[in-house]
């Protein structure tokens, strides 16, 4: 399928939902390429676009830059923040925290999706998920061809796009460039991982401190990664002797 055919297919998927409602609701990562591109497409068709941003740590400056840009760039867009379900699991299990909280109430992503549909009184929510994002996602999306809409109402207009095509769309439409936490790699979103934390250390020290306030043991991800890298180097040097 050519890029032009993919664009036409995406337009058809979006317009199919537009026929049912003037309001689009989407899960938006703020600084991810797929969300940036999809939001631009939706704003051209819908009277209002509501972006649900699932935050890892609320108020991070490098994230707020993207939310502010989108809010100013598109007069028909508004953001609603909710805590990412994964953060609740962090607290329940005590990941990167001094202790676990077994009483923490968790929620699955699918449950959150249904709750948001009910809250905003819509039958569908858009997502930028693509088949190239992983094997399991690709298999799921294949079941929902040709409209790439799940039985529970999730819509994936970019299902067959490649990362390169999404980045080309962003450049061609002069949109804000996405964040890349690991140089040369596609961002998978913010979290307590080595590449995200060191990116924040270098570029947004205030955000780094905010992450450590929320997850005091997050630095262990850096130490552990560097320990494994150094161990691998020693083992390689030993084999070379």
N, C-alpha and C positions, 0 to 999 in steps of 0.2 A: 504494500500500500504506500503510495507516495505521500509526501507531506501535505500536498494540496487536498488529497482525498481524506487525510486524517482531520484536517481543518474543517472540511465540509461535514464530516461525520460528527465532530464535536459540536459544530453549530446546530446540527439537527437534534442532537441530544439535549442541548440547552434550550432550544426553542420548543421542544416537546414539553418541557416542564414549564416554560414561560406561558404556554397556552392555558395552563391550569392555575397559575398564580402570578401576580405582579411582584411578589417578594421572593427573593432567593436567600436561603440560609446556607452557609458553608462553614466547614471547619478550616480555619486559616492559621497557619504556623507563623505568620508575621514576616519572617525573614527567609522563608524557603522558596525556592524557585517555582515549584508547582503551584503554590498558593498565590504567588505574585502574578503569574500568568493567568491562572483561572479567574482570579478576581477581576482582572482587566476584561476578560471575556464576558463575565456575568454582568458587569456594570453597563455594558453596551446594550443589554437586552431587558434587564429588570428595572422597575421603578425604584426598588430598594434592595440593597444587599446587606444582610446581617452576617457579620463575621464572628464566629465563635473561636476565641483564642484560648487554647488550653495552656496555661502558664506552668512552668517548672518552678521558677521563683518570680513572684510578681514584681514589676517595676524595674527590671533590668534595662539600663539605658540603651544598650545596643539593640534591644528588642523594641523599646518604645519609639526609637527613631523610625522604624518601619510602620508601626501603627499610626504614628503622627503623619507620616508621608502619605499613606493610603487615605487617611481621613481627610486630608487637605486636597489630595489629588482627585478624589471622587466625591462629589457632593451627595451622592445617593448611598453612601456607605457608612455603617456604624459598627463599632466593635463591642462585643460582650465578652468579658473574661470569666473563665471558669478554671478551677484547679485541675491539672492533668490527673487522670486516674492513677497514673504511675506513681505520683508523689504520695498519694494515700498508701500505696503498697510499700513505698520506702519507709514510711513511718510505722506501719504495721510490723514490718520485718526488722526494723532498726538499721536499714542500709544507710551507711555514711552518717549514722547518728549514734550518740552515746548509749542509747538503749532502745529496745523495741517497744511498741505500743500495741499489744495484741487486741486492745479494744477498739482500735481505729476501724471505722466503717469504710469499707472499700466498695468500689463500683467498677464494673467492667465497661470497656469502651462501648460495646453494643448497647448496654443499658443506658449509658450517657446519651448515645445517639437517639434512642427512643424517647428519653426524657426531654431532649431538646426539641424534637419534633412536636411533642405534646405541648411544651411550654410556648413555642412560637406559633403553634396551630398551623403547621405545614405538614404535607405528606412526604416531602422529600428534603434531603440535605445533601449538598454537593461536597465532594472531596477531591483532592488532587492526586489521589493514589493512582499509580501506574503499574503496568505489568512488569516493567523492567526493574521495579523496586525490590523484587524478590520472587523466589519460586512459588511460595504459597499464595502471594498476592496475584501472581500471574494465573495460577490455576483457578482461583476464585473468580477473577474477572472473566475468564473464558466461559464460565458457566452463565454469565449474564449478558452475552452478546445478543443482538447488535446494539442494544440501547445502554448497556453497561449500567444497569440499575438493579440493585439487589431486591429481593422480595420484601425486605423490610424498609425500603425507601431510600437507601443510600445511592447517590448518583456519581459516576466516575467519568466525566467527559474526556479526560486525558488518558484513558486506559491504555491506548495503543501508541502513545507518544514516546519518543526516546528523550533522554536527558538533553541531548544536543539540540533537538527540535524545540524543547521548552526554552532553553537558553537563547536560541536564535530568536524565538518569539519575543523574549524580553528585550533583546538588543534592538530588534526591528521596530518595536513600539516605544523605545526610549523609556523603559520602566526602571525602577530602582533595582540595582544589582543585588542578588541574594548573598547571604553570609555563607562563607566556606570556612568551617572550623578547622578542617584538615586540608592543607595545601594540595591541590591537584585532585581532590576527592569530592564527591557529591555529599553535601551535608545531610545527615539523617536527623537533625534536630538537636536541641540543647539537652545536656544531661551531665551526670557526674562521671565523665569519661576523660581520659588523658588529653585528647585533642581539643575538646571544648574548654577544659580548665586552663590549659596552657595558652590557648587563644585569648581567653579573657585576661590571664595574667599579663600578656604582652600588650594587649590593645585596650582593655577596659578593666583596669584594676579595681575600680569601685564595684563593678558587677561581680568580679571575682570575690571580693569581700562579702558581698551580699549572699552569694552562693554558700560561702563558708559559714555565714551566720545561720543559714537555714539547714545546712548539712555540715557540721563541724569536722567530720572525718573524711570529707570529700578529697582532701589532699592525698589520702592513701592511694587513690586511683593513679596519681602521678608517680608516687614512690614505687608502687607495684609494677607499673608499666616500665619505668626506667630500670628497675631491678631485673625484669625479664629480658629487656633489651641488652643489658650489660652481660647477663648470663649467656645469652645467645651468642654474643660477640666472643666471650671467653671460650665457649665450646667450639666455635668456628675456628678460632685461632689455634686451639689445641689440636683440632683435626688437621690443620694445615702444616703442623710441625712434622 
